[in-house]
Amino acid sequence: MEPAIMQPEKKQRLLSLDFFRGLTVAGMILVNNPGDWGHIYPPLEHSKWNGCTPTDLVFPFFLFMVGVSITLAIGPRKPDKTLHAKLILTALKRAIIIYLIFTALHLLFVHNFDNFRILGVLPRIAIVFFITVVIFLKTNFKQQLWIFWLILIGYYLLMNFVPVPGVGPSNLEPATSLAAWLDNLILTPKHIWSGSKTYDPEGLLSTIPSIATCLFGIMVGDWLRRKDRTEPVKATWLFTIATLAITAGLLWDQFFPINKALWTSSFVLYAGGLATAGLTLSFWLIDVQQRKKYIKPFIAYGSNAITAYIAADAVLAVLDWFHLHLNGKKVGLQQFLYQTFFAPYFSPVNASLAGALTYVIILSIPMMILYKKKIFIKV
């Protein structure tokens, strides 16, 4: 990520990373923008609590790839310690810009701060990005591995053995876990996710293990950068690591359930393993085997990932500024278009999916234009 300017990309990019990141962002936009929130296919919804759907994997995949990107972008400059202070300051500026964009998007939708959600997807990206950059610059691979496991084990102990003030014994329930207690204490119910008012899925305590997800990506990115291994060796080892991580996550799930909202340690391993497998498969097919047919729309999304995510929210906010009459009711332009072009022609759940897919396709057009012109809008 770069400061908020537009400039041609000069470095050769790892196409598999752009592809997999673009696939993830397209998936994120798809699940965040159904035509009708009341009619959604189960795989396109988050788990009610424990468990994991494909939708639950979208955000950890993105944070994982933030880690891979950090390694590829900053790795060559890491040996020069005189650059560290400048790189950290730049990372801090970028994190602040991401948070300010999040704030601006809130004002587009709500126009006030009475129930401003302090944390969320973009704030978590900002926080995790900055902290992980510092860790990457100031530690070596072995130390990063130690930090990774200390976070996972420490979070497991914290969530399962520390009593919850005012509640009693430790628990992993939505309204009474230690994470929920901390969110209510510091953020207060007015400033956490409006969908619950009892916990925030991007809350304070669960941000800690999300750093481990980004560290997972950093260590995978470090392996991809190695010059002393051939591509087949890299791919073999990464597939092995993916398999071990997925297995470890499923085993840990038996007593620390896989849970996206709590971002449990088992979830970090499970999602990180799947992300490693997906990126490695993309690396082998695209960068090694040079199979590049049909990937350009996803490359375009991945090359301007944050821009695409922000644009998806901003466009919907602007559409809601305009109201039209439909069946005697005043509705926003987005709902008017959905009820006119999709709802009458499909079953409710298919109409909802068709609306979401159409939105993803329409947004891909400006992304493709930017990509073809080699314009990369950096945050």
N, C-alpha and C positions, 0 to 999 in steps of 0.2 A: 504494500500500500504506500502511496506517495501523497504529498500535499495536494490540496484541492485545485489542480490545474489540469489542462488538457495538453498532452504532448505525445508525439509519436513514440512508440516503444522501440528502444534501440537494442535491447538484449534479446538473444535467442531464447525463446520460451520453451519450457517442457510441455509439449502439446498434451500429453496424457494428464498432466495436472490441470491444465485449462479445461480439457474435456470433462474430467471427473468433477471439477468444481462447477462447471457449467451445468452438468446434469443435476448436481445437487441443488443449485440455485433455481433451476427450472422446476425441480420437485418442490422446493420451498414455496415458490410462487403458486404452484398448482394447489398445494394443500392449504395455503393461506387464503385463497380466493375462490372458494366454491361458489357456484351460482346461488345456491340456497343452503345455508348452514343447517337447516333441518333435514336435509336429504344428502347424505354423504356415504360413499362406500366405506365399510369398516377399515380397510387398509389405509385409507386416506384420512383417518382420524387418529388422534393420540390415544394411547392406552388410558383407560379410566384411572388406573393407578399403577399397580405392578404389571410387569410384562413389557412387550416391545412390539410395536407395529412398524412398518416401513416409514411412516411419518415421524416416528420418534427418532429415527436415525438421521434425519436431514440435518438438524442443527449440530450434532456431534461430528458428522462428516465434514461440515463446513469448518468448525473449529480445528479439526484434525488437519485440514488443508491449509488453514492459516499457519499452523506450525511448519508444515512442509515448505510453504512459501517463505517463511522467515529464514529457514535454513538456506534456501537457494538464493535469496536476495542478499542476506547479510553475511552468510558464511564466508565468501571470499574476502570480506573486509574484517572479519573477526580477529585474525592474527595481529593486526595493527591496533594495539591497545590505545594509542593516541586518538583513535576514532571513536572509542566506546562512548565517551560523554556526548559527543555530537549525535551518535546513533540513538542513544537513549532519549535525548531531548527531542529528536525528530519523532521517535515512537510516541512520546508523551503528547506532542502536538497533534499527531494523527489520532490518538485516542480521544483527545478533547474535541477534535473536529467531528468524529463519529458521534460523540455524545450530543454535540450541538445540533447535528442533523436529526438525531432522534427527538430532541426537544422541538425542533421546527416541525417535524412530522406530527407530533402531538398537537401542536397549535393548529395545523391544517385541519385536523379532524375535530378537535374539541374546543379550541379558541380560549381556553382558560387553564389555570393550574390547580383548581380546587381538588381534583382527583387525579393529579398527575402521577402516572406510574414511574417511579424513580428508576427502577431497573427494568430490563427487558432484553430482547435479542441483541439490538445494536449496542446497548451499554455493556452487556456481557462480552461481546466481541471486542469492544474497546478495552475493557479491563484486562481480559485474558491476553489480548495482543500485547499490551504494554508490559505486563508482568513477565510474560514468556520471553519477550525480547531481552529483558534484563537478565533472566535466568540463562538464556542462550549465550549471551555475551560473557557472562561472568563465571560460567562453569564449563567443564568438559563433558564428554559423552557419559563417562562413568558416574560423574556427579549428578548429571541429569537423570540417569536411571535410578540412583538412590533417592532423589527428590520425588520422582514419579511414584515409587513404591511407598515412600514415607507419607505422601499425600493420601494414597489409597488406603493404607493400613490405618493411618491416623484418623481419616474420615470414618472408616468402619467402626473404630473404637469410640469415637465421639458420638456417632449416631446411635450406637447400640448399648452403650454402657454409662453415658452421662445422664443423670436424671434431668427431667424437664422442669424448670422452676414453675411452681403453681399448678403443675399437672401431676407429677409423680415419676414413676419409673420411665426409662427411655422407651420410645416406641417409634414406629415408622408410619404413623397415620397422618392423613392430610392436615388435620386441624391441630394436632397435639404433638407433633414431632419437635425436636429441638430446632430444626430449620424453620418450621412454622412459627414457633415461639419467638425466635430472633427476628424474623421478618415483621411480626406484629409489634414487637418491642421498639425496633429502630425505624422501620419504614412506616408503621401504623397501617391499619386497614384501609385508610383513604388513599394510600400511595403504593399499594401492591396490586397484583393482577386482579382486574374487576371480575374475572370469571370465577373466582373463589372467595376472595376477601378473608381467607384464613391462611393462605400460603401463596408464595410467588414461585412459579416454576423456574424463573431466572433470579431467585432470591440471593441473599447474602451468603449463607453457609454453603449452598450448592455451587457457588461460583468457584470454591476451592478445588473440588475434583474436576471441574471443567478445565482448569489450568492443566491438569494431568492429561486430559484429552489432547490439548494443544502440544504438550510435551511429547506425547506419543507421536504426533505428526512431525515434530522436530527430529526425533530420533530416526524415524523412517526417512525423512528428507536427508539426514546426514548419511544414511546408508546409500541412498540413491546418488549422492555426490561423490562417493568414493571412487578413486581412480585405480585402486589396486584390485578391483574385482570386475569380472566380465558381466555383461548384462544377464546371461543365463544364471550365473551364480547369484547375482543380486536378486533376481526374480525368485529363485529357489528359496533363498533364505527368507525373503519377505513373505512368501506364501507359508513357509514354516512358522514364522512369527505370528502371522494372522491366525493360523490354525490353533496354535498354543493359546493365544489371547482369547479367541472365541471359546475354546474349551474351558479355560480358567474362569471366564466370565459366567459360563453356564454352571460350573461347579460352585462358584461363590454365590450364585443366584439361590442356591438351596438354603442359605442362611442369611444372606444380605441381598434381597430380591432386586433383580434388574428393574430399575425405575427411573424414567427420564426426568420426572418432576423433581426428584431428590438427587438426581445425577449420581446414583450410587456407584460404589467402586466396581461392582460387577458390571454395571452399565458401561463404565469407562472401558473396561477390558473387552466386553462383547462388541460394542459399537466401534471401538478402535481396531479390533481384529477385522471386522467386516470392512471398515474403511481401508485398511491396509490391503486386504484382498482385492477390493474394487480398484484401488489405485494401481496396484501391481499388475492386475489383468490389463488395465488400460495402458500402462507403461509397456507391457510386453507386446500388445497388439498394435499400438499406435507408434511408439517411439522406436521399438526394436523391429517389429515385423512390417512397419510402415503401412498399416491398413488404415486409411484415412477417409474412406468413403462414408458419406452421410454424417460426418462429425462436425461440420462447420457451424451449424446453429448452436451446438453446445459449446464449441470453442469460443464463439462470440459471446455467449452468456458468461463463460468462465473468465474471459479476458477483461470483462467489466462487471465482475460479480457484485460488488457492493452497489455500484450504480444501478444495476438491474433490480436489486432488492429494494433500493430506495425508490426507484421509479415506479415499481409496482404499487407501493403504498401511496405515493404522491398522486399518481393518476386517479386512483380510486377516490382519494380525498377531493380532488378537483371535480370529478364527476358528481360527487354528492353535493357540490355547491349549486348545481342546476336541478330544478324540480319541474316535473311535468305531471299532467293529470292522466291517470290510468284507472279506468273503471270507477270513476267518481272519487278516486283518492289521489292525493298529492304524493308522488314518490320521487326519489332521486333518479338521476339519469342512468346510473348503472342498473338499478332495479327495473327501470322502464325498458332498457335494452334487453335485459334477461327475460322479462315477462313477455316481451314482444317477439323475440327471435328464437328462444329456446324452450321455455315452459310449455307452449302449446303443441310442440312437435315431438317431445320425448316423454318418457316416464319421469317422475320427479327426480329420481336419483341419477338417471342418465342426462337429464337436462342440466342438473347441477354440475356434473362432470364435463359436459360439453361446453358449458360456460367457462369453466376454469381452464380447459384445454385451449379454447379460443383466445382467452386472455394471454396465456403463455405464448401462443403463436404470434399474436399481434405485437407483444413486447419484444419478440425476437427480431422483428424487422428493424427497429432502430439500433438494436445491438449488432445486427449484421452489417448495417451501414457503417457504424463506428469501427467495427473490426476490419472491414474492407479498406477503409481509409486510414487504418493503422492509428486510430485515435483511441487512447486509453485514458478514461477519466479516473484520476486517482484521488483517493481520500487520504 
